[in-house]
């Protein structure tokens, strides 16, 4: 497992969230000034300096529940509100889109190009806000500095860590189903043709060499796919052509997007029960969660500025139906993030800690979880 995976996971999921929100804000004809404020507030919060400092620390990934909690808070960092069903759909779309991108990367290092595509799109969203743009550029440079020099083996480890994180997610997405890149069971269909990774040769040729390294013989073998050479490598600089399209906005062409859980409701409830079971690493995970949430600076509406509710379904009736068909157990353990009340945030994290029944360690202990209460007091 790579300890450098968390920033890439968060930024790519955040980029997919912004794509979806932008599409839905347009579809619901939200006034442009409100839509712009929502995007600016979320991006400003997402690339908060203290928040990013925590993300870039070497650390293991944590549970899907903890990650979902962070994105719940991030999605409500402005005047926009999502109900539970819409937030569920948003998170499902985010995770499945990035899972598909990781699976299709021609080589492990291309995960960085996918990340840069998301970063390029984020910069386009806030091109008229210089202060936020500077925030994003600073993180962009940090990404380049941290990841551009990593060896291929480290990127392979990052890719494997991401695939392990996503391996149990098989949510059907209408766009993928219509494009025939996803089966009805929620599993993706990977192509066996197309351009080969940069720096590799088209399969079908065997070369044999002498001890001196001189080619002595060639042989061919039949291949089942149709392959082409990659014309050029994507740019790993702050500006440039990334070449690959993974990580770009697949919602740029307006079309309805639906999600469906693969399997029965019983399986969904069982998975939820499994995710909420006591975690042997609960102490470290809660500590990280408190640090991450403490780094987020939530902006409250100014004066009497009205908020609005965003619906990720076609109609309110579809949204209500999505709530009705969900098992009640699926909502029992969802953390309700009240972004406008600091005291409620404190009480909610305290309740989570109580559920895990973590015993306090002596103050001299070097465990990172020992300072959880201190960090929660700072929220």
C-alpha positions as semicolon CSV with decimal commas, in nm:
position;residue;x (nm);y (nm);z (nm)
1;X;0,000;0,000;0,000
2;X;0,133;0,342;-0,097
3;X;0,133;0,623;0,160
4;X;0,119;0,882;-0,120
5;X;-0,226;0,793;-0,252
6;X;-0,458;1,017;-0,049
7;X;-0,395;1,351;-0,230
8;X;-0,455;1,190;-0,570
9;X;-0,770;1,017;-0,449
10;X;-0,913;1,333;-0,298
11;X;-0,831;1,569;-0,586
12;X;-0,966;1,334;-0,854
13;X;-1,287;1,265;-0,663
14;X;-1,322;1,637;-0,599
15;X;-1,276;1,710;-0,968
16;X;-1,551;1,464;-1,059
17;X;-1,778;1,622;-0,796
18;X;-1,727;1,964;-0,955
19;X;-1,811;1,827;-1,301
20;X;-2,138;1,682;-1,172
21;X;-2,238;1,989;-0,972
22;X;-2,164;2,218;-1,268
23;X;-2,385;2,005;-1,492
24;X;-2,672;1,996;-1,242
25;X;-2,651;2,369;-1,167
26;X;-2,693;2,435;-1,538
27;X;-2,970;2,177;-1,575
28;X;-3,172;2,334;-1,293
29;X;-3,120;2,685;-1,434
30;X;-2,962;2,813;-1,114
31;X;-2,876;3,184;-1,159
32;X;-2,520;3,225;-1,280
33;X;-2,413;3,437;-0,982
34;X;-2,529;3,171;-0,735
35;X;-2,377;2,889;-0,940
36;X;-2,046;3,072;-0,958
37;X;-2,049;3,135;-0,583
38;X;-2,110;2,766;-0,514
39;X;-1,821;2,656;-0,736
40;X;-1,587;2,922;-0,596
41;X;-1,671;2,840;-0,234
42;X;-1,629;2,465;-0,281
43;X;-1,300;2,500;-0,470
44;X;-1,165;2,753;-0,219
45;X;-1,252;2,515;0,066
46;X;-1,120;2,210;-0,118
47;X;-0,779;2,371;-0,176
48;X;-0,751;2,528;0,168
49;X;-0,381;2,543;0,257
50;X;-0,406;2,377;0,600
51;X;-0,639;2,112;0,462
52;X;-0,397;2,027;0,182
53;X;-0,103;2,017;0,422
54;X;-0,281;1,734;0,605
55;X;-0,359;1,551;0,281
56;X;0,000;1,558;0,156
57;X;0,137;1,397;0,471
58;X;0,243;1,035;0,421
59;X;-0,046;0,827;0,550
60;X;-0,261;0,525;0,475
61;X;-0,604;0,553;0,320
62;X;-0,895;0,532;0,560
63;X;-1,246;0,391;0,531
64;X;-1,504;0,486;0,271
65;X;-1,722;0,617;0,553
66;X;-1,459;0,867;0,665
67;X;-1,396;0,980;0,307
68;X;-1,769;1,019;0,250
69;X;-1,791;1,236;0,562
70;X;-1,529;1,476;0,427
71;X;-1,708;1,508;0,093
72;X;-2,043;1,559;0,268
73;X;-1,891;1,858;0,440
74;X;-1,720;1,982;0,126
75;X;-2,039;1,966;-0,084
76;X;-2,211;2,189;0,173
77;X;-1,935;2,448;0,189
78;X;-2,153;2,711;0,023
79;X;-2,519;2,817;-0,002
80;X;-2,616;2,496;-0,184
81;X;-2,775;2,205;0,002
82;X;-2,824;1,841;-0,100
83;X;-3,061;1,599;0,066
84;X;-2,944;1,248;0,152
85;X;-3,055;1,081;-0,172
86;X;-2,887;1,342;-0,392
87;X;-2,568;1,325;-0,186
88;X;-2,569;0,946;-0,222
89;X;-2,604;0,977;-0,598
90;X;-2,334;1,243;-0,619
91;X;-2,085;1,030;-0,426
92;X;-2,171;0,718;-0,630
93;X;-2,107;0,903;-0,957
94;X;-1,780;1,048;-0,829
95;X;-1,637;0,718;-0,714
96;X;-1,741;0,512;-1,016
97;X;-1,608;0,771;-1,261
98;X;-1,265;0,778;-1,099
99;X;-1,259;0,399;-1,063
100;X;-1,318;0,372;-1,438
101;X;-1,035;0,618;-1,506
102;X;-0,790;0,426;-1,286
103;X;-0,878;0,100;-1,459
104;X;-0,827;0,249;-1,806
105;X;-0,495;0,422;-1,741
106;X;-0,253;0,282;-2,004
107;X;0,031;0,288;-1,749
108;X;0,032;0,359;-1,374
109;X;0,203;0,699;-1,412
110;X;-0,088;0,820;-1,626
111;X;-0,289;0,850;-1,303
112;X;-0,096;1,174;-1,260
113;X;-0,212;1,293;-1,604
114;X;-0,571;1,214;-1,502
115;X;-0,516;1,427;-1,192
116;X;-0,374;1,709;-1,404
117;X;-0,681;1,696;-1,630
118;X;-0,897;1,748;-1,323
119;X;-0,673;2,030;-1,204
120;X;-0,691;2,200;-1,545
121;X;-1,071;2,184;-1,527
122;X;-1,074;2,325;-1,173
123;X;-0,866;2,621;-1,291
124;X;-1,114;2,681;-1,571
125;X;-1,404;2,690;-1,324
126;X;-1,239;2,971;-1,124
127;X;-1,056;3,155;-1,403
128;X;-1,226;3,484;-1,300
129;X;-1,122;3,452;-0,933
130;X;-0,748;3,530;-0,909
131;X;-0,712;3,462;-0,537
132;X;-0,863;3,112;-0,563
133;X;-0,667;3,049;-0,881
134;X;-0,347;3,117;-0,689
135;X;-0,455;2,861;-0,427
136;X;-0,507;2,599;-0,696
137;X;-0,181;2,679;-0,875
138;X;0,009;2,638;-0,549
139;X;-0,132;2,288;-0,502
140;X;-0,070;2,214;-0,870
141;X;0,299;2,293;-0,823
142;X;0,307;2,080;-0,510
143;X;0,163;1,787;-0,706
144;X;0,431;1,827;-0,973
145;X;0,707;1,850;-0,714
146;X;0,580;1,549;-0,515
147;X;0,485;1,305;-0,789
148;X;0,668;1,385;-1,114
149;X;0,995;1,230;-0,995
150;X;0,847;0,909;-0,851
151;X;0,963;0,581;-1,008
152;X;0,728;0,358;-1,205
153;X;0,712;0,110;-0,917
154;X;0,569;0,372;-0,681
155;X;0,297;0,463;-0,931
156;X;0,212;0,095;-0,968
157;X;0,173;0,079;-0,590
158;X;-0,050;0,389;-0,596
159;X;-0,266;0,235;-0,868
160;X;-0,295;-0,090;-0,674
161;X;-0,392;0,100;-0,357
162;X;-0,668;0,281;-0,546
163;X;-0,802;-0,039;-0,702
164;X;-0,814;-0,209;-0,363
165;X;-1,007;0,091;-0,227
166;X;-1,262;0,070;-0,513
167;X;-1,281;-0,308;-0,555
168;X;-1,618;-0,358;-0,381
169;X;-1,796;-0,073;-0,563
170;X;-2,011;-0,196;-0,851
171;X;-2,267;0,081;-0,897
172;X;-2,428;0,096;-1,240
173;X;-2,411;0,437;-1,409
174;X;-2,636;0,515;-1,705
175;X;-2,363;0,688;-1,910
176;X;-2,134;0,386;-1,879
177;X;-2,417;0,143;-1,954
178;X;-2,524;0,334;-2,266
179;X;-2,166;0,353;-2,389
180;X;-2,136;-0,024;-2,330
181;X;-1,831;0,015;-2,106
182;X;-2,013;-0,129;-1,804
183;X;-2,206;-0,454;-1,766
184;X;-2,542;-0,491;-1,595
185;X;-2,365;-0,627;-1,286
186;X;-2,176;-0,300;-1,244
187;X;-1,838;-0,429;-1,360
188;X;-1,646;-0,239;-1,627
189;X;-1,561;-0,368;-1,974
190;X;-1,194;-0,303;-2,050
191;X;-1,087;-0,256;-2,414
192;X;-0,841;-0,497;-2,575
193;X;-0,750;-0,260;-2,862
194;X;-0,626;0,094;-2,903
195;X;-0,301;0,282;-2,841
196;X;-0,037;0,108;-2,632
197;X;0,123;0,288;-2,335
198;X;0,385;0,548;-2,415
199;X;0,730;0,396;-2,441
200;X;0,606;0,046;-2,531
201;X;0,582;-0,138;-2,861
202;X;0,283;-0,291;-3,035
203;X;0,248;-0,659;-2,930
204;X;0,298;-0,934;-3,186
205;X;0,676;-0,927;-3,230
206;X;0,942;-1,130;-3,049
207;X;1,304;-1,020;-3,071
208;X;1,596;-1,244;-2,978
209;X;1,941;-1,108;-2,896
210;X;2,293;-1,242;-2,859
211;X;2,493;-1,217;-2,538
212;X;2,645;-0,899;-2,680
213;X;2,303;-0,738;-2,715
214;X;2,281;-0,763;-3,093
215;X;1,951;-0,863;-3,246
216;X;1,980;-1,202;-3,412
217;X;1,628;-1,316;-3,489
218;X;1,266;-1,202;-3,505
219;X;0,942;-1,394;-3,480
220;X;0,579;-1,288;-3,485
221;X;0,268;-1,417;-3,314
222;X;-0,101;-1,337;-3,372
223;X;-0,276;-1,087;-3,144
224;X;-0,649;-1,059;-3,082
225;X;-0,665;-0,678;-3,065
226;X;-0,586;-0,389;-3,297
227;X;-0,311;-0,170;-3,152
228;X;-0,148;0,160;-3,243
229;X;0,156;0,345;-3,112
230;X;0,109;0,637;-2,875
231;X;0,201;0,946;-3,079
232;X;0,333;1,151;-2,789
233;X;0,356;1,153;-2,411
234;X;0,125;1,376;-2,209
235;X;0,271;1,686;-2,045
236;X;0,351;1,669;-1,674
237;X;0,407;2,046;-1,652
238;X;0,180;2,315;-1,510
239;X;0,055;2,387;-1,863
240;X;0,049;2,153;-2,159
241;X;-0,136;1,888;-2,355
242;X;-0,215;1,590;-2,131
243;X;-0,293;1,380;-2,444
244;X;-0,515;1,130;-2,263
245;X;-0,880;1,224;-2,215
246;X;-0,934;1,037;-1,889
247;X;-1,023;1,289;-1,621
248;X;-1,188;1,538;-1,856
249;X;-1,555;1,634;-1,823
250;X;-1,775;1,352;-1,952
251;X;-2,086;1,558;-1,866
252;X;-2,002;1,835;-2,115
253;X;-2,271;1,690;-2,342
254;X;-2,599;1,714;-2,155
255;X;-2,760;1,378;-2,091
256;X;-2,936;1,230;-1,788
257;X;-2,720;1,031;-1,549
258;X;-2,871;0,765;-1,325
259;X;-2,711;0,530;-1,075
260;X;-2,834;0,188;-0,966
261;X;-2,692;-0,031;-0,694
262;X;-2,582;-0,370;-0,821
263;X;-2,727;-0,658;-0,624
264;X;-3,009;-0,672;-0,373
265;X;-3,098;-0,425;-0,102
266;X;-3,001;-0,691;0,149
267;X;-2,647;-0,690;0,017
268;X;-2,637;-0,310;0,042
269;X;-2,748;-0,321;0,404
270;X;-2,492;-0,591;0,476
271;X;-2,217;-0,381;0,324
272;X;-2,325;-0,080;0,530
273;X;-2,320;-0,291;0,846
274;X;-1,971;-0,409;0,756
275;X;-1,848;-0,052;0,702
276;X;-1,980;0,059;1,041
277;X;-1,829;-0,231;1,236
278;X;-1,559;-0,143;1,491
279;X;-1,235;-0,065;1,314
280;X;-0,907;-0,178;1,471
281;X;-0,751;0,138;1,327
282;X;-1,034;0,357;1,453
283;X;-0,809;0,572;1,664
284;X;-0,581;0,669;1,377
285;X;-0,875;0,714;1,143
286;X;-1,065;0,944;1,377
287;X;-0,752;1,145;1,432
288;X;-0,708;1,192;1,057
289;X;-1,075;1,276;1,011
290;X;-1,061;1,540;1,282
291;X;-0,749;1,690;1,125
292;X;-0,906;1,700;0,780
293;X;-1,233;1,850;0,899
294;X;-1,050;2,096;1,118
295;X;-0,863;2,223;0,813
296;X;-1,182;2,302;0,625
297;X;-1,296;2,659;0,662
298;X;-1,668;2,660;0,593
299;X;-1,806;2,989;0,467
300;X;-2,139;3,090;0,611
301;X;-2,398;3,279;0,402
302;X;-2,346;3,653;0,427
303;X;-2,638;3,848;0,576
304;X;-2,971;3,727;0,443
305;X;-2,828;3,557;0,137
306;X;-3,071;3,276;0,052
307;X;-2,953;2,923;-0,005
308;X;-3,100;2,670;-0,245
309;X;-3,139;2,295;-0,276
310;X;-2,982;2,106;-0,564
311;X;-3,151;1,792;-0,692
312;X;-2,932;1,536;-0,868
313;X;-3,238;1,351;-0,996
314;X;-3,458;1,447;-1,290
315;X;-3,752;1,545;-1,069
316;X;-3,836;1,581;-0,702
317;X;-4,054;1,272;-0,733
318;X;-3,757;1,063;-0,847
319;X;-3,555;1,194;-0,554
320;X;-3,833;1,106;-0,308
321;X;-3,862;0,761;-0,462
322;X;-3,488;0,705;-0,421
323;X;-3,524;0,783;-0,051
324;X;-3,826;0,554;-0,015
325;X;-3,663;0,246;-0,167
326;X;-3,353;0,273;0,050
327;X;-3,345;0,055;0,356
328;X;-3,367;0,261;0,678
329;X;-3,052;0,091;0,801
330;X;-2,857;0,265;0,527
331;X;-2,920;0,602;0,688
332;X;-2,880;0,513;1,053
333;X;-2,502;0,545;1,054
334;X;-2,463;0,837;0,812
335;X;-2,289;1,130;0,976
336;X;-2,500;1,445;0,948
337;X;-2,263;1,736;0,891
338;X;-2,414;2,063;1,012
339;X;-2,177;2,304;0,842
340;X;-2,330;2,617;0,992
341;X;-2,298;2,528;1,360
342;X;-1,955;2,469;1,509
343;X;-2,098;2,328;1,832
344;X;-2,294;2,063;1,644
345;X;-1,979;1,968;1,454
346;X;-1,800;1,918;1,784
347;X;-2,083;1,711;1,930
348;X;-2,107;1,495;1,618
349;X;-1,737;1,406;1,621
350;X;-1,763;1,337;1,993
351;X;-2,053;1,100;1,924
352;X;-1,847;0,916;1,661
353;X;-1,563;0,878;1,906
354;X;-1,802;0,741;2,168
355;X;-1,939;0,483;1,923
356;X;-1,591;0,350;1,861
357;X;-1,531;0,336;2,239
358;X;-1,167;0,435;2,203
359;X;-0,978;0,425;2,531
360;X;-0,755;0,721;2,600
361;X;-0,382;0,647;2,610
362;X;-0,132;0,799;2,855
363;X;-0,010;1,138;2,749
364;X;0,342;1,011;2,695
365;X;0,222;0,768;2,426
366;X;0,349;0,837;2,076
367;X;0,023;0,724;1,911
368;X;-0,112;0,983;1,671
369;X;-0,464;0,921;1,805
370;X;-0,385;1,060;2,149
371;X;-0,439;1,419;2,046
372;X;-0,786;1,360;1,897
373;X;-0,973;1,547;2,170
374;X;-0,734;1,839;2,152
375;X;-0,786;1,869;1,780
376;X;-1,163;1,841;1,814
377;X;-1,159;2,124;2,065
378;X;-0,992;2,339;1,801
379;X;-1,275;2,290;1,551
